[in-house]
């Protein structure tokens, strides 16, 4: 059975570094599948106006399309030409929770993410996605600097 | 379709008359004339809607709403009491498919609808109800609130079932859609006319009770704190903010409001609870007054019937169950089972009336705002027919005084809450009005923009002018919505029953599974 690595992408430069590291690891492992996960932060408990609610389905489709076109698809194509086996998905929800649940579901050996780019008061108060993931993940997590 | 056109054009004429009368009224000197002209033109409609039952002071529209609620309660076998646990599970997302993440959740649909109903009625309306109907009004208010849960259940289930889903992924729903589509499906005549009537009343109600009244009260509240100043200033500021949200799509303002309003609601309930806990020794007495007053009146004008009228009226006016407005907001939820939104929505009258309105009433009673005759124990009624309050205040001021007697700073928080509640109610009603407008005139950017601009203009008019008859007319329109809506619900409730049976049996058999434990 091949080794599975989960990589959290967010379209940023640090995310690219996480992917580069995953590729490096994949070469070392050999029989390895890389699963790219792009999470759009979303809470079912947020408050919205009625108009936003009516538009929500449309917006969700747009968000998924945009993330797939700009981040996931180009990354997958590049990886294919480089000879890597990879898959990808775009999800809505809490990034730390979702990366972990995908890892558990896919029986992945490791989650690879970049160091959080969040800064300021919000990150200090609520903690970053990376910190939350490291504390709660059920599989080993590698944080790339 | 032909009828729809005729009624639409008649409505445009009425609407033009309505707006020009309101616009003219801004020029203070002719205020009175306009009021008189408008009152004589629309008075019959207002009188018709709020007409008392012969020989009583009980408005027939309240009986209409309460009868509807009772019929739905019995027809669905007291669904509001059987389904509460399942409702909470649905809101928690236990039955939500993780693959649907990012869609409108049950919680969001409920929160959005609540921000449209929780407002001035919970703060000012309850104060009026207990000062006229005495503590006993609270009992009837709670009872009517509990019954209203069944009306919400029926209308919101239908709203999701018969909504329009467009190719671009947006949705439109509400009574006008379920009445027209549901009647057609059942082969019943008149659905088109009822739907058009509902839309007309909804637009008028949105501009009046959902807009002008809110702007007017927000201005009254602000000027009571900062001192008197011209209403148009508040109007223009509010109109700009409303414009930025509904036309400019400035999400940040809406997001802030939508976050602050629930916080205010929670703060309000917490403050009430603290006051109740501080006076724990009086809670037993207060409930005693509520029960005794419910059946004897405890000296209030009209005896127990007076208490009953005030209680029923407050519940019906506050939670809008049967009016059909919230059904428009609930229709946006993403679910494969329309009935689930019915389960979720039935919590709305519970939160609005049974929890928040009751808190207001309890605080007013417990803090001793209503004066009694020490020898008889009966409430002292003034010449106006209202119970004489400790400091002579009524409405928002009475609630404010009750909270202020425990926390001197609370009236300021309450003032902010009232303004924010007014604003969020306006945003919600702008959407309800818009959906009714697009139902009549078709979906499209220009059509929508026309309504949104008119809506903003009415914010200024509402805050600037003191248009009693216009407000009365728009209030009457909101309740006229209930006349049409409940007729529709009576004809369509069998559809909900079929769905309910099927859903409950699949839930029991395990076909409908929880995704979360």
Interface residues (C-beta under 8 A of the other chain):
Chain A: X40 X42 X44 X45 X46 X47 X48 X49 X50 X51 X52 X53 X54 X55 X56 X57 X58 X60 X61 X63 X64 X91 X92 X93
Chain B: X93 X96 X98 X101 X102 X103 X104 X105 X107 X108 X109 X111 X112 X113 X115 X116 X168 X169 X170 X171 X172 X245 X246 X251 X254 X255 X258 X259 X261 X262 X328 X329 X332 X333 X334 X427 X428 X431 X432 X434
